[in-house]
């Protein structure tokens, strides 16, 4: 198999500690694409279909349904957690802050951890 190709028989995996360390380093390494900033903004732009710089409940529900294929009854609960100012929309600032929390916070109940998953 050519170098760099994915080999499904490969069984080596990162430990949880290695994964967490790699993700934390990825968000603070300014010599490369910053996952926190670049990735967070890209995901926000995908969700913000109308481009008004806010994620509405309808846009969030569409993202959960069409992209994540989630129909879990409690999936929309994370919307309220991400809407930290309670104005009924998720601003870009709120969303990027949640992405940062996902990668940098030790709090498993932080809004970013609830939306993106716990590390």
N, CA, C and O atoms as CSV, one atom per row, in Angstrom:
chain,resi,resn,atom,element,x,y,z
A,1,UNK,N,N,0.851,-1.183,0.000
A,1,UNK,CA,C,0.000,0.000,0.000
A,1,UNK,C,C,0.889,1.236,0.000
A,1,UNK,O,O,1.855,1.285,0.762
A,2,UNK,N,N,0.595,2.245,-0.836
A,2,UNK,CA,C,1.414,3.448,-0.895
A,2,UNK,C,C,1.441,4.176,0.443
A,2,UNK,O,O,0.467,4.156,1.196
A,3,UNK,N,N,2.555,4.810,0.723
A,3,UNK,CA,C,2.711,5.571,1.955
A,3,UNK,C,C,1.630,6.647,2.048
A,3,UNK,O,O,1.330,7.313,1.057
A,4,UNK,N,N,1.053,6.816,3.221
A,4,UNK,CA,C,0.044,7.848,3.433
A,4,UNK,C,C,-1.371,7.399,3.162
A,4,UNK,O,O,-2.308,8.145,3.443
A,5,UNK,N,N,-1.566,6.200,2.622
A,5,UNK,CA,C,-2.917,5.706,2.359
A,5,UNK,C,C,-3.490,5.090,3.626
A,5,UNK,O,O,-2.750,4.549,4.448
A,6,UNK,N,N,-4.780,5.170,3.782
A,6,UNK,CA,C,-5.445,4.583,4.926
A,6,UNK,C,C,-5.481,3.069,4.791
A,6,UNK,O,O,-5.885,2.533,3.759
A,7,UNK,N,N,-5.060,2.399,5.829
A,7,UNK,CA,C,-5.067,0.938,5.849
A,7,UNK,C,C,-6.046,0.493,6.923
A,7,UNK,O,O,-5.744,0.639,8.108
A,8,UNK,N,N,-7.225,-0.050,6.556
A,8,UNK,CA,C,-8.240,-0.412,7.553
A,8,UNK,C,C,-7.794,-1.516,8.502
A,8,UNK,O,O,-8.418,-1.716,9.544
A,9,UNK,N,N,-6.726,-2.237,8.164
A,9,UNK,CA,C,-6.265,-3.296,9.057
A,9,UNK,C,C,-5.338,-2.761,10.147
A,9,UNK,O,O,-4.959,-3.491,11.063
A,10,UNK,N,N,-4.980,-1.494,10.041
A,10,UNK,CA,C,-4.075,-0.886,11.015
A,10,UNK,C,C,-4.797,-0.766,12.350
A,10,UNK,O,O,-5.890,-0.205,12.414
A,11,UNK,N,N,-4.202,-1.284,13.410
A,11,UNK,CA,C,-4.890,-1.319,14.696
A,11,UNK,C,C,-4.338,-0.338,15.719
A,11,UNK,O,O,-4.917,-0.200,16.797
A,12,UNK,N,N,-3.244,0.345,15.423
A,12,UNK,CA,C,-2.712,1.315,16.379
A,12,UNK,C,C,-3.669,2.492,16.487
A,12,UNK,O,O,-4.160,2.999,15.478
A,13,UNK,N,N,-3.927,2.916,17.697
A,13,UNK,CA,C,-4.822,4.047,17.936
A,13,UNK,C,C,-4.212,4.942,18.998
A,13,UNK,O,O,-3.399,4.501,19.810
A,14,UNK,N,N,-4.611,6.201,18.981
A,14,UNK,CA,C,-4.200,7.122,20.029
A,14,UNK,C,C,-4.932,6.784,21.313
A,14,UNK,O,O,-6.100,6.398,21.290
A,15,UNK,N,N,-4.252,6.929,22.415
A,15,UNK,CA,C,-4.931,6.803,23.701
A,15,UNK,C,C,-5.778,8.056,23.899
A,15,UNK,O,O,-5.594,9.050,23.196
A,16,UNK,N,N,-6.694,8.012,24.843
A,16,UNK,CA,C,-7.522,9.187,25.132
A,16,UNK,C,C,-6.619,10.364,25.498
A,16,UNK,O,O,-6.851,11.488,25.053
A,17,UNK,N,N,-5.593,10.109,26.307
A,17,UNK,CA,C,-4.682,11.178,26.726
A,17,UNK,C,C,-3.938,11.770,25.516
A,17,UNK,O,O,-3.783,12.988,25.428
A,18,UNK,N,N,-3.485,10.934,24.599
A,18,UNK,CA,C,-2.801,11.413,23.401
A,18,UNK,C,C,-3.750,12.236,22.524
A,18,UNK,O,O,-3.357,13.264,21.973
A,19,UNK,N,N,-4.996,11.780,22.397
A,19,UNK,CA,C,-5.987,12.494,21.599
A,19,UNK,C,C,-6.252,13.876,22.182
A,19,UNK,O,O,-6.269,14.868,21.455
A,20,UNK,N,N,-6.459,13.939,23.491
A,20,UNK,CA,C,-6.727,15.209,24.152
A,20,UNK,C,C,-5.528,16.141,23.989
A,20,UNK,O,O,-5.696,17.317,23.668
A,21,UNK,N,N,-4.329,15.625,24.206
A,21,UNK,CA,C,-3.122,16.439,24.067
A,21,UNK,C,C,-2.974,16.958,22.639
A,21,UNK,O,O,-2.671,18.134,22.437
A,22,UNK,N,N,-3.183,16.097,21.653
A,22,UNK,CA,C,-3.066,16.509,20.248
A,22,UNK,C,C,-4.070,17.596,19.904
A,22,UNK,O,O,-3.727,18.547,19.202
A,23,UNK,N,N,-5.304,17.474,20.384
A,23,UNK,CA,C,-6.319,18.490,20.110
A,23,UNK,C,C,-5.999,19.808,20.796
A,23,UNK,O,O,-6.207,20.874,20.217
A,24,UNK,N,N,-5.506,19.747,21.996
A,24,UNK,CA,C,-5.148,20.986,22.699
A,24,UNK,C,C,-3.986,21.683,22.008
A,24,UNK,O,O,-3.982,22.907,21.876
A,25,UNK,N,N,-3.001,20.909,21.566
A,25,UNK,CA,C,-1.880,21.497,20.842
A,25,UNK,C,C,-2.335,22.079,19.508
A,25,UNK,O,O,-1.819,23.111,19.080
A,26,UNK,N,N,-3.287,21.436,18.850
A,26,UNK,CA,C,-3.774,21.918,17.557
A,26,UNK,C,C,-4.432,23.282,17.678
A,26,UNK,O,O,-4.345,24.087,16.751
A,27,UNK,N,N,-5.081,23.560,18.788
A,27,UNK,CA,C,-5.771,24.837,18.918
A,27,UNK,C,C,-4.858,25.959,19.369
A,27,UNK,O,O,-5.220,27.129,19.244
A,28,UNK,N,N,-3.682,25.635,19.891
A,28,UNK,CA,C,-2.775,26.706,20.315
A,28,UNK,C,C,-1.597,26.887,19.370
A,28,UNK,O,O,-0.844,27.851,19.515
A,29,UNK,N,N,-1.415,25.992,18.410
A,29,UNK,CA,C,-0.316,26.080,17.450
A,29,UNK,C,C,-0.705,27.065,16.356
A,29,UNK,O,O,-1.497,26.735,15.474
A,30,UNK,N,N,-0.148,28.277,16.411
A,30,UNK,CA,C,-0.509,29.302,15.445
A,30,UNK,C,C,0.232,29.153,14.121
A,30,UNK,O,O,0.000,29.934,13.198
A,31,UNK,N,N,1.117,28.169,14.012
A,31,UNK,CA,C,1.819,27.975,12.750
A,31,UNK,C,C,0.982,27.186,11.749
A,31,UNK,O,O,1.365,27.062,10.586
A,32,UNK,N,N,-0.129,26.664,12.177
A,32,UNK,CA,C,-1.014,25.872,11.325
A,32,UNK,C,C,-2.436,26.410,11.449
A,32,UNK,O,O,-2.701,27.317,12.238
A,33,UNK,N,N,-3.347,25.841,10.661
A,33,UNK,CA,C,-4.749,26.229,10.784
A,33,UNK,C,C,-5.192,25.981,12.218
A,33,UNK,O,O,-5.046,24.873,12.734
A,34,UNK,N,N,-5.713,26.972,12.840
A,34,UNK,CA,C,-6.174,26.863,14.205
A,34,UNK,C,C,-7.563,26.231,14.190
A,34,UNK,O,O,-8.523,26.838,13.716
A,35,UNK,N,N,-7.664,25.015,14.707
A,35,UNK,CA,C,-8.916,24.264,14.690
A,35,UNK,C,C,-10.035,25.052,15.370
A,35,UNK,O,O,-11.170,25.075,14.893
A,36,UNK,N,N,-9.706,25.685,16.470
A,36,UNK,CA,C,-10.716,26.426,17.213
A,36,UNK,C,C,-11.319,27.540,16.373
A,36,UNK,O,O,-12.539,27.684,16.303
A,37,UNK,N,N,-10.465,28.323,15.742
A,37,UNK,CA,C,-10.955,29.465,14.977
A,37,UNK,C,C,-11.448,29.043,13.595
A,37,UNK,O,O,-12.616,29.252,13.265
A,38,UNK,N,N,-10.579,28.458,12.795
A,38,UNK,CA,C,-10.949,28.106,11.432
A,38,UNK,C,C,-12.078,27.103,11.359
A,38,UNK,O,O,-13.050,27.302,10.630
A,39,UNK,N,N,-11.951,26.030,12.111
A,39,UNK,CA,C,-12.983,24.997,12.106
A,39,UNK,C,C,-14.299,25.488,12.669
A,39,UNK,O,O,-15.364,25.192,12.126
A,40,UNK,N,N,-14.229,26.240,13.756
A,40,UNK,CA,C,-15.448,26.768,14.372
A,40,UNK,C,C,-16.204,27.706,13.448
A,40,UNK,O,O,-17.428,27.630,13.342
A,41,UNK,N,N,-15.471,28.593,12.777
A,41,UNK,CA,C,-16.115,29.524,11.839
A,41,UNK,C,C,-16.704,28.778,10.646
A,41,UNK,O,O,-17.785,29.124,10.167
A,42,UNK,N,N,-16.001,27.763,10.169
A,42,UNK,CA,C,-16.510,26.986,9.023
A,42,UNK,C,C,-17.802,26.267,9.387
A,42,UNK,O,O,-18.751,26.271,8.603
A,43,UNK,N,N,-17.851,25.651,10.562
A,43,UNK,CA,C,-19.061,24.951,10.998
A,43,UNK,C,C,-20.201,25.956,11.190
A,43,UNK,O,O,-21.336,25.701,10.788
A,44,UNK,N,N,-19.889,27.098,11.805
A,44,UNK,CA,C,-20.903,28.138,11.994
A,44,UNK,C,C,-21.501,28.547,10.652
A,44,UNK,O,O,-22.720,28.657,10.518
A,45,UNK,N,N,-20.644,28.772,9.661
A,45,UNK,CA,C,-21.119,29.192,8.340
A,45,UNK,C,C,-22.006,28.144,7.678
A,45,UNK,O,O,-22.937,28.488,6.949
A,46,UNK,N,N,-21.725,26.874,7.927
A,46,UNK,CA,C,-22.572,25.803,7.392
A,46,UNK,C,C,-23.955,25.852,8.036
A,46,UNK,O,O,-24.968,25.690,7.355
A,47,UNK,N,N,-23.992,26.072,9.335
A,47,UNK,CA,C,-25.265,26.087,10.059
A,47,UNK,C,C,-26.064,27.359,9.751
A,47,UNK,O,O,-27.285,27.302,9.613
A,48,UNK,N,N,-25.388,28.492,9.645
A,48,UNK,CA,C,-26.034,29.788,9.415
A,48,UNK,C,C,-26.399,29.930,7.934
A,48,UNK,O,O,-25.744,30.662,7.193
A,49,UNK,N,N,-27.431,29.235,7.521
A,49,UNK,CA,C,-27.821,29.143,6.112
A,49,UNK,C,C,-28.135,30.515,5.507
A,49,UNK,O,O,-27.755,30.782,4.367
A,50,UNK,N,N,-28.818,31.384,6.248
A,50,UNK,CA,C,-29.220,32.669,5.671
A,50,UNK,C,C,-28.120,33.739,5.775
A,50,UNK,O,O,-28.286,34.851,5.272
A,51,UNK,N,N,-27.005,33.404,6.424
A,51,UNK,CA,C,-25.867,34.316,6.476
A,51,UNK,C,C,-26.060,35.565,7.301
A,51,UNK,O,O,-25.387,36.568,7.064
A,52,UNK,N,N,-26.976,35.529,8.278
A,52,UNK,CA,C,-27.219,36.721,9.093
A,52,UNK,C,C,-26.324,36.794,10.331
A,52,UNK,O,O,-26.514,37.657,11.189
A,53,UNK,N,N,-25.356,35.893,10.420
A,53,UNK,CA,C,-24.381,35.856,11.515
A,53,UNK,C,C,-24.999,35.430,12.843
A,53,UNK,O,O,-24.463,35.723,13.912
A,54,UNK,N,N,-26.119,34.742,12.763
A,54,UNK,CA,C,-26.767,34.141,13.927
A,54,UNK,C,C,-27.349,32.801,13.501
A,54,UNK,O,O,-27.765,32.623,12.356
A,55,UNK,N,N,-27.372,31.868,14.438
A,55,UNK,CA,C,-27.986,30.569,14.176
A,55,UNK,C,C,-29.346,30.561,14.859
A,55,UNK,O,O,-29.444,30.673,16.081
A,56,UNK,N,N,-30.389,30.427,14.054
A,56,UNK,CA,C,-31.746,30.369,14.601
A,56,UNK,C,C,-32.049,28.932,15.023
A,56,UNK,O,O,-31.305,28.005,14.704
A,57,UNK,N,N,-33.150,28.769,15.741
A,57,UNK,CA,C,-33.577,27.423,16.125
A,57,UNK,C,C,-33.858,26.560,14.905
A,57,UNK,O,O,-33.534,25.373,14.890
A,58,UNK,N,N,-34.461,27.157,13.882
A,58,UNK,CA,C,-34.752,26.404,12.653
A,58,UNK,C,C,-33.471,25.954,11.949
A,58,UNK,O,O,-33.377,24.815,11.492
A,59,UNK,N,N,-32.491,26.848,11.865
A,59,UNK,CA,C,-31.215,26.486,11.233
A,59,UNK,C,C,-30.510,25.389,12.030
A,59,UNK,O,O,-29.941,24.461,11.455
A,60,UNK,N,N,-30.552,25.501,13.347
A,60,UNK,CA,C,-29.921,24.504,14.207
A,60,UNK,C,C,-30.611,23.150,14.045
A,60,UNK,O,O,-29.946,22.121,13.929
A,61,UNK,N,N,-31.923,23.155,14.038
A,61,UNK,CA,C,-32.687,21.904,13.871
A,61,UNK,C,C,-32.396,21.272,12.514
A,61,UNK,O,O,-32.256,20.054,12.414
A,62,UNK,N,N,-32.304,22.104,11.457
A,62,UNK,CA,C,-31.986,21.590,10.127
A,62,UNK,C,C,-30.606,20.940,10.120
A,62,UNK,O,O,-30.425,19.869,9.541
A,63,UNK,N,N,-29.630,21.588,10.766
A,63,UNK,CA,C,-28.276,21.040,10.848
A,63,UNK,C,C,-28.283,19.686,11.557
A,63,UNK,O,O,-27.671,18.727,11.088
A,64,UNK,N,N,-28.976,19.620,12.684
A,64,UNK,CA,C,-29.049,18.350,13.414
A,64,UNK,C,C,-29.688,17.258,12.558
A,64,UNK,O,O,-29.209,16.125,12.526
A,65,UNK,N,N,-30.758,17.605,11.876
A,65,UNK,CA,C,-31.498,16.635,11.062
A,65,UNK,C,C,-30.736,16.238,9.798
A,65,UNK,O,O,-30.559,15.051,9.526
A,66,UNK,N,N,-30.283,17.231,9.025
A,66,UNK,CA,C,-29.728,16.956,7.697
A,66,UNK,C,C,-28.243,16.621,7.693
A,66,UNK,O,O,-27.784,15.862,6.839
A,67,UNK,N,N,-27.491,17.174,8.631
A,67,UNK,CA,C,-26.048,16.944,8.635
A,67,UNK,C,C,-25.681,15.851,9.629
A,67,UNK,O,O,-24.994,14.894,9.273
A,68,UNK,N,N,-26.132,15.986,10.866
A,68,UNK,CA,C,-25.792,14.981,11.873
A,68,UNK,C,C,-26.760,13.803,11.863
A,68,UNK,O,O,-26.527,12.800,12.538
A,69,UNK,N,N,-27.838,13.921,11.106
A,69,UNK,CA,C,-28.844,12.854,11.020
A,69,UNK,C,C,-29.360,12.465,12.415
A,69,UNK,O,O,-29.548,11.289,12.727
A,70,UNK,N,N,-29.576,13.479,13.223
A,70,UNK,CA,C,-30.034,13.251,14.593
A,70,UNK,C,C,-31.494,13.629,14.724
A,70,UNK,O,O,-31.908,14.727,14.351
A,71,UNK,N,N,-32.259,12.707,15.256
A,71,UNK,CA,C,-33.652,13.003,15.564
A,71,UNK,C,C,-33.932,12.726,17.041
A,71,UNK,O,O,-35.078,12.528,17.445
A,72,UNK,N,N,-32.861,12.717,17.835
A,72,UNK,CA,C,-33.017,12.483,19.270
A,72,UNK,C,C,-33.863,13.598,19.874
A,72,UNK,O,O,-33.654,14.772,19.566
A,73,UNK,N,N,-34.816,13.240,20.732
A,73,UNK,CA,C,-35.716,14.254,21.294
A,73,UNK,C,C,-34.992,15.340,22.083
A,73,UNK,O,O,-35.473,16.471,22.152
A,74,UNK,N,N,-33.851,15.020,22.676
A,74,UNK,CA,C,-33.142,16.011,23.483
A,74,UNK,C,C,-32.043,16.740,22.705
A,74,UNK,O,O,-31.287,17.513,23.293
A,75,UNK,N,N,-31.944,16.509,21.401
A,75,UNK,CA,C,-30.884,17.134,20.596
A,75,UNK,C,C,-30.969,18.659,20.626
A,75,UNK,O,O,-29.938,19.332,20.635
A,76,UNK,N,N,-32.157,19.202,20.640
A,76,UNK,CA,C,-32.316,20.661,20.657
A,76,UNK,C,C,-31.973,21.274,22.012
A,76,UNK,O,O,-31.848,22.493,22.122
A,77,UNK,N,N,-31.821,20.444,23.044
A,77,UNK,CA,C,-31.432,20.976,24.354
A,77,UNK,C,C,-30.101,21.711,24.280
A,77,UNK,O,O,-29.882,22.677,25.010
A,78,UNK,N,N,-29.204,21.255,23.395
A,78,UNK,CA,C,-27.903,21.906,23.290
A,78,UNK,C,C,-28.029,23.320,22.720
A,78,UNK,O,O,-27.152,24.152,22.952
A,79,UNK,N,N,-29.106,23.608,21.976
A,79,UNK,CA,C,-29.315,24.965,21.462
A,79,UNK,C,C,-29.384,25.945,22.625
A,79,UNK,O,O,-28.720,26.981,22.602
A,80,UNK,N,N,-30.174,25.630,23.635
A,80,UNK,CA,C,-30.325,26.526,24.788
A,80,UNK,C,C,-29.004,26.694,25.530
A,80,UNK,O,O,-28.719,27.771,26.055
A,81,UNK,N,N,-28.205,25.646,25.576
A,81,UNK,CA,C,-26.899,25.730,26.251
A,81,UNK,C,C,-25.941,26.628,25.462
A,81,UNK,O,O,-25.170,27.386,26.050
A,82,UNK,N,N,-25.992,26.539,24.133
A,82,UNK,CA,C,-25.113,27.366,23.303
A,82,UNK,C,C,-25.567,28.822,23.261
A,82,UNK,O,O,-24.745,29.722,23.087
A,83,UNK,N,N,-26.861,29.058,23.419
A,83,UNK,CA,C,-27.422,30.411,23.443
A,83,UNK,C,C,-27.232,30.987,24.839
A,83,UNK,O,O,-28.189,31.112,25.603
A,84,UNK,N,N,-25.999,31.336,25.166
A,84,UNK,CA,C,-25.661,31.715,26.541
A,84,UNK,C,C,-26.290,33.029,26.993
A,84,UNK,O,O,-26.451,33.245,28.194
A,85,UNK,N,N,-26.648,33.912,26.060
A,85,UNK,CA,C,-27.296,35.157,26.485
A,85,UNK,C,C,-28.818,35.062,26.460
A,85,UNK,O,O,-29.508,36.015,26.822
A,86,UNK,N,N,-29.343,33.906,26.030
A,86,UNK,CA,C,-30.778,33.661,26.079
A,86,UNK,C,C,-31.619,34.485,25.132
A,86,UNK,O,O,-32.808,34.680,25.387
A,87,UNK,N,N,-31.034,34.985,24.030
A,87,UNK,CA,C,-31.808,35.832,23.122
A,87,UNK,C,C,-32.524,35.053,22.012
A,87,UNK,O,O,-33.140,35.654,21.132
A,88,UNK,N,N,-32.445,33.725,22.053
A,88,UNK,CA,C,-33.159,32.910,21.066
A,88,UNK,C,C,-32.366,32.588,19.809
A,88,UNK,O,O,-32.868,31.910,18.912
A,89,UNK,N,N,-31.128,33.071,19.740
A,89,UNK,CA,C,-30.230,32.740,18.625
A,89,UNK,C,C,-28.836,32.465,19.190
A,89,UNK,O,O,-28.521,32.848,20.317
A,90,UNK,N,N,-28.011,31.794,18.387
A,90,UNK,CA,C,-26.621,31.554,18.764
A,90,UNK,C,C,-25.770,32.476,17.900
A,90,UNK,O,O,-25.722,32.328,16.679
A,91,UNK,N,N,-25.104,33.424,18.538
A,91,UNK,CA,C,-24.247,34.345,17.796
A,91,UNK,C,C,-22.947,33.638,17.421
A,91,UNK,O,O,-22.621,32.584,17.966
A,92,UNK,N,N,-22.222,34.224,16.499
A,92,UNK,CA,C,-20.919,33.674,16.127
A,92,UNK,C,C,-20.016,33.623,17.365
A,92,UNK,O,O,-19.314,32.638,17.588
A,93,UNK,N,N,-20.043,34.690,18.160
A,93,UNK,CA,C,-19.235,34.739,19.381
A,93,UNK,C,C,-19.580,33.576,20.312
A,93,UNK,O,O,-18.680,32.902,20.813
A,94,UNK,N,N,-20.861,33.334,20.548
A,94,UNK,CA,C,-21.269,32.235,21.431
A,94,UNK,C,C,-20.803,30.889,20.882
A,94,UNK,O,O,-20.358,30.024,21.637
A,95,UNK,N,N,-20.907,30.717,19.569
A,95,UNK,CA,C,-20.538,29.448,18.954
A,95,UNK,C,C,-19.030,29.217,19.032
A,95,UNK,O,O,-18.590,28.124,19.390
A,96,UNK,N,N,-18.240,30.232,18.702
A,96,UNK,CA,C,-16.778,30.092,18.748
A,96,UNK,C,C,-16.315,29.871,20.188
A,96,UNK,O,O,-15.385,29.102,20.433
A,97,UNK,N,N,-16.953,30.532,21.121
A,97,UNK,CA,C,-16.609,30.302,22.526
A,97,UNK,C,C,-16.879,28.849,22.912
A,97,UNK,O,O,-16.105,28.251,23.660
A,98,UNK,N,N,-17.967,28.284,22.408
A,98,UNK,CA,C,-18.290,26.886,22.691
A,98,UNK,C,C,-17.254,25.944,22.071
A,98,UNK,O,O,-16.890,24.935,22.673
A,99,UNK,N,N,-16.783,26.275,20.872
A,99,UNK,CA,C,-15.744,25.456,20.236
A,99,UNK,C,C,-14.475,25.498,21.089
A,99,UNK,O,O,-13.844,24.466,21.318
A,100,UNK,N,N,-14.104,26.685,21.554
A,100,UNK,CA,C,-12.925,26.807,22.422
A,100,UNK,C,C,-13.102,25.974,23.688
A,100,UNK,O,O,-12.178,25.282,24.115
A,101,UNK,N,N,-14.282,26.041,24.280
A,101,UNK,CA,C,-14.551,25.242,25.485
A,101,UNK,C,C,-14.388,23.758,25.203
A,101,UNK,O,O,-13.849,23.016,26.024
A,102,UNK,N,N,-14.854,23.333,24.046
A,102,UNK,CA,C,-14.750,21.920,23.685
A,102,UNK,C,C,-13.302,21.458,23.724
A,102,UNK,O,O,-13.009,20.376,24.234
A,103,UNK,N,N,-12.402,22.259,23.193
A,103,UNK,CA,C,-11.008,21.861,23.120
A,103,UNK,C,C,-10.196,22.210,24.355
A,103,UNK,O,O,-9.218,21.525,24.658
A,104,UNK,N,N,-10.574,23.257,25.076
A,104,UNK,CA,C,-9.717,23.760,26.148
A,104,UNK,C,C,-10.256,23.596,27.562
A,104,UNK,O,O,-9.484,23.672,28.518
A,105,UNK,N,N,-11.537,23.376,27.722
A,105,UNK,CA,C,-12.129,23.306,29.054
A,105,UNK,C,C,-12.053,21.893,29.626
A,105,UNK,O,O,-12.122,20.902,28.898
A,106,UNK,N,N,-11.910,21.830,30.927
A,106,UNK,CA,C,-11.968,20.542,31.629
A,106,UNK,C,C,-13.376,20.247,32.133
A,106,UNK,O,O,-13.609,19.225,32.778
A,107,UNK,N,N,-14.312,21.145,31.838
A,107,UNK,CA,C,-15.684,21.000,32.316
A,107,UNK,C,C,-16.502,20.174,31.316
A,107,UNK,O,O,-16.799,20.657,30.223
A,108,UNK,N,N,-16.869,18.942,31.670
A,108,UNK,CA,C,-17.636,18.106,30.735
A,108,UNK,C,C,-19.039,18.637,30.473
A,108,UNK,O,O,-19.694,18.195,29.529
A,109,UNK,N,N,-19.518,19.583,31.292
A,109,UNK,CA,C,-20.845,20.151,31.094
A,109,UNK,C,C,-20.814,21.514,30.403
A,109,UNK,O,O,-21.841,22.187,30.316
A,110,UNK,N,N,-19.649,21.922,29.913
A,110,UNK,CA,C,-19.543,23.186,29.179
A,110,UNK,C,C,-20.373,23.067,27.895
A,110,UNK,O,O,-20.448,21.990,27.305
A,111,UNK,N,N,-20.995,24.168,27.464
A,111,UNK,CA,C,-21.828,24.100,26.248
A,111,UNK,C,C,-21.125,23.460,25.038
A,111,UNK,O,O,-21.744,22.701,24.292
A,112,UNK,N,N,-19.856,23.763,24.849
A,112,UNK,CA,C,-19.125,23.178,23.725
A,112,UNK,C,C,-18.993,21.679,23.834
A,112,UNK,O,O,-19.065,20.967,22.832
A,113,UNK,N,N,-18.800,21.192,25.053
A,113,UNK,CA,C,-18.697,19.749,25.259
A,113,UNK,C,C,-20.037,19.055,25.016
A,113,UNK,O,O,-20.081,17.927,24.525
A,114,UNK,N,N,-21.101,19.724,25.357
A,114,UNK,CA,C,-22.429,19.135,25.142
A,114,UNK,C,C,-22.774,19.057,23.664
A,114,UNK,O,O,-23.431,18.112,23.228
A,115,UNK,N,N,-22.328,20.057,22.882
A,115,UNK,CA,C,-22.650,20.071,21.452
A,115,UNK,C,C,-21.710,19.181,20.637
A,115,UNK,O,O,-22.160,18.382,19.815
A,116,UNK,N,N,-20.417,19.322,20.867
A,116,UNK,CA,C,-19.436,18.608,20.056
A,116,UNK,C,C,-19.076,17.233,20.596
A,116,UNK,O,O,-18.484,16.422,19.885
A,117,UNK,N,N,-19.427,16.969,21.843
A,117,UNK,CA,C,-19.081,15.693,22.453
A,117,UNK,C,C,-17.974,15.872,23.462
A,117,UNK,O,O,-17.182,16.811,23.380
A,118,UNK,N,N,-17.929,14.988,24.389
A,118,UNK,CA,C,-16.928,15.066,25.441
A,118,UNK,C,C,-15.619,14.433,24.990
A,118,UNK,O,O,-15.609,13.378,24.354
A,119,UNK,N,N,-14.522,15.090,25.327
A,119,UNK,CA,C,-13.201,14.532,25.026
A,119,UNK,C,C,-12.711,13.818,26.262
A,119,UNK,O,O,-11.613,13.261,26.259
